């Protein structure tokens, strides 16, 4: 007589199984380290963006373009990316020392990943709008473009924005890993 007990593949994960698989745990750690590197590089590139230009050599008139001479949006960008950098460092250390062993920890990690993603995305949007005005100007209100004069400065700003967009994409992958692991756990 054959046994009538069958293993249902949809319910193969029990409450004693690990929350996050070893492969996903490694990928999570790698992405968190990558997020730290990207956000740290974005901060360094933004903070070191400075260019002097002798606009009228006969009068020795030197104009300096520096990130902190810009509006509050750029300062918000630096603070927001710094928060994301610190968060990525803390969660990378947490992920390396003790991978996610409880659903609650994984839930809060997924929640804060989404929150940090929102902060980074809003900071990138705010900084990109200021960078666009710097590159193209706004003739309707009389703002002239500055990137034709301060090309090195604008390239630094653009590089920092590219790194930050890349960090946002990394956060999306981290959210996918966390939510997939929670989904697997709930099945």
C-alpha positions as CSV (number, residue, x, y, z in Angstrom):
1,X,0.0,0.0,0.0
2,X,1.4,3.3,-1.1
3,X,1.7,6.2,1.4
4,X,-0.8,8.9,0.8
5,X,1.4,11.7,2.2
6,X,2.8,13.8,-0.6
7,X,5.2,16.7,-0.2
8,X,3.6,19.9,-1.5
9,X,6.4,22.0,-3.1
10,X,4.4,25.2,-2.4
11,X,4.5,24.6,1.3
12,X,8.1,23.2,1.6
13,X,9.3,26.2,3.7
14,X,8.5,25.7,7.3
15,X,8.9,28.0,10.3
16,X,12.2,26.3,11.1
17,X,13.7,27.0,7.8
18,X,16.0,30.0,7.3
19,X,14.3,33.3,6.4
20,X,16.7,34.1,3.7
21,X,18.7,31.6,1.7
22,X,22.4,31.6,1.7
23,X,22.6,32.8,-1.9
24,X,20.2,35.6,-1.2
25,X,22.0,36.4,2.0
26,X,25.3,36.8,0.1
27,X,23.7,38.9,-2.6
28,X,22.1,41.1,0.1
29,X,25.5,41.6,1.7
30,X,27.2,42.4,-1.6
31,X,24.5,44.8,-2.6
32,X,24.6,46.6,0.8
33,X,28.4,47.0,0.5
34,X,27.9,48.2,-3.1
35,X,25.3,50.7,-1.9
36,X,27.8,52.0,0.7
37,X,30.5,52.4,-1.9
38,X,28.2,54.2,-4.3
39,X,26.7,56.6,-1.8
40,X,30.2,57.4,-0.3
41,X,31.6,58.1,-3.7
42,X,28.5,60.3,-4.6
43,X,29.1,62.3,-1.4
44,X,32.9,62.7,-2.0
45,X,32.3,63.7,-5.7
46,X,29.6,66.2,-4.7
47,X,31.5,67.8,-1.8
48,X,34.7,68.1,-3.8
49,X,33.0,69.9,-6.7
50,X,34.7,73.2,-6.9
51,X,36.0,75.3,-9.8
52,X,37.5,78.8,-10.0
53,X,37.1,80.8,-13.1
54,X,38.8,84.1,-14.0
55,X,35.9,85.8,-15.7
56,X,37.5,89.2,-16.3
57,X,41.3,88.8,-16.3
58,X,42.0,92.5,-16.6
59,X,40.3,93.2,-13.3
60,X,41.4,89.9,-11.6
61,X,37.7,89.0,-11.1
62,X,37.6,85.3,-10.0
63,X,34.3,83.6,-9.5
64,X,34.1,80.3,-7.6
65,X,31.5,77.6,-8.2
66,X,31.2,75.3,-5.2
67,X,28.5,72.8,-4.1
68,X,27.6,74.7,-0.9
69,X,27.1,77.9,-2.9
70,X,24.1,76.2,-4.4
71,X,20.6,76.1,-3.0
72,X,19.3,74.1,-0.2
73,X,18.4,71.3,-2.6
74,X,22.1,70.4,-3.1
75,X,22.6,70.5,0.7
76,X,19.6,68.3,1.1
77,X,21.1,65.9,-1.5
78,X,24.3,65.7,0.5
79,X,22.5,65.0,3.8
80,X,20.1,62.5,2.2
81,X,22.9,60.6,0.5
82,X,24.9,60.7,3.8
83,X,21.9,59.1,5.6
84,X,21.7,56.4,3.0
85,X,25.4,55.8,3.3
86,X,25.2,55.4,7.0
87,X,22.2,53.2,6.7
88,X,24.0,51.0,4.2
89,X,27.0,50.6,6.5
90,X,24.9,49.7,9.5
91,X,22.8,47.1,7.5
92,X,25.8,45.7,5.8
93,X,27.5,45.1,9.2
94,X,24.2,43.6,10.5
95,X,23.9,41.4,7.4
96,X,27.5,40.2,7.7
97,X,27.5,39.5,11.4
98,X,24.1,37.9,11.7
99,X,22.0,37.2,8.6
100,X,18.3,37.7,9.0
101,X,16.9,35.1,11.3
102,X,13.5,36.5,12.1
103,X,10.6,37.6,9.9
104,X,10.3,40.8,12.0
105,X,13.9,41.8,11.3
106,X,13.5,41.1,7.6
107,X,10.2,43.1,7.5
108,X,11.8,46.1,9.2
109,X,14.8,45.9,6.8
110,X,12.5,45.8,3.8
111,X,10.5,48.8,5.2
112,X,13.6,50.9,5.9
113,X,15.1,50.0,2.5
114,X,11.9,51.4,0.9
115,X,12.1,54.5,3.1
116,X,15.7,55.1,2.3
117,X,14.9,54.6,-1.4
118,X,12.3,57.3,-1.2
119,X,14.7,59.7,0.5
120,X,17.4,59.0,-2.1
121,X,15.0,59.3,-5.0
122,X,13.7,62.6,-3.8
123,X,17.2,64.0,-3.2
124,X,18.3,62.9,-6.7
125,X,15.2,64.6,-8.2
126,X,15.8,67.8,-6.3
127,X,19.5,68.0,-7.2
128,X,18.9,67.0,-10.8
129,X,16.4,69.9,-11.2
130,X,19.0,72.3,-10.0
131,X,21.7,70.7,-12.2
132,X,19.3,71.0,-15.2
133,X,18.9,74.7,-14.6
134,X,22.7,75.0,-14.3
135,X,23.1,73.2,-17.6
136,X,20.3,74.8,-19.6
137,X,19.4,77.9,-17.7
138,X,15.9,79.4,-17.5
139,X,15.4,82.3,-19.9
140,X,11.8,83.0,-18.7
141,X,13.1,84.2,-15.3
142,X,16.5,85.4,-16.4
143,X,18.7,82.6,-15.1
144,X,21.6,81.9,-17.4
145,X,23.3,78.6,-17.7
146,X,26.6,78.2,-15.9
147,X,27.8,74.9,-17.2
148,X,29.4,76.5,-20.2
149,X,31.6,78.5,-17.8
150,X,32.1,75.9,-15.0
151,X,32.4,72.6,-17.0
152,X,34.5,70.8,-14.4
153,X,32.0,71.7,-11.6
154,X,29.1,70.5,-13.6
155,X,30.8,67.3,-14.5
156,X,31.3,66.6,-10.8
157,X,27.6,67.3,-10.1
158,X,26.6,65.0,-12.9
159,X,28.9,62.2,-11.7
160,X,27.5,62.5,-8.3
161,X,23.9,62.3,-9.6
162,X,24.8,59.2,-11.8
163,X,26.2,57.5,-8.7
164,X,23.1,58.3,-6.7
165,X,20.8,57.0,-9.4
166,X,22.8,53.8,-9.4
167,X,22.5,53.7,-5.6
168,X,18.7,54.0,-6.1
169,X,18.7,51.0,-8.4
170,X,20.7,49.1,-5.9
171,X,18.1,49.9,-3.3
172,X,15.4,48.5,-5.6
173,X,17.2,45.2,-5.8
174,X,17.6,45.1,-2.0
175,X,13.9,45.7,-1.6
176,X,13.2,42.9,-4.1
177,X,15.4,40.5,-2.2
178,X,13.8,41.4,1.2
179,X,10.2,41.2,-0.1
180,X,10.9,38.0,-2.0
181,X,12.3,36.4,1.2
182,X,9.2,37.6,3.1
183,X,7.0,36.1,0.5
184,X,8.8,32.8,0.6
185,X,8.5,32.8,4.3
186,X,4.7,33.4,4.3
187,X,3.9,30.5,1.9
